[in-house]
Amino acid sequence: MQSVDVEGISRTVPVPLHGTVKKGTLKSIIRQSGLDQVLFMK
């Protein structure tokens, strides 16, 4: 997935194509997304 934020910074974040994602991989994806970790909690 790729997007450009309001500051014009392009971010590319991997999106795994399988059901289970390891904890470390998920943390890395969240960090790369630049979003708050709270948004990803159930």
Secondary structure as GFF3:
##gff-version 3
##sequence-region A 1 42
A	DSSP	beta_strand	2	4	.	.	.	ID=ss1
A	DSSP	beta_strand	10	12	.	.	.	ID=ss2
A	DSSP	alpha_helix	23	33	.	.	.	ID=ss3
A	DSSP	three_ten_helix	37	40	.	.	.	ID=ss4
###
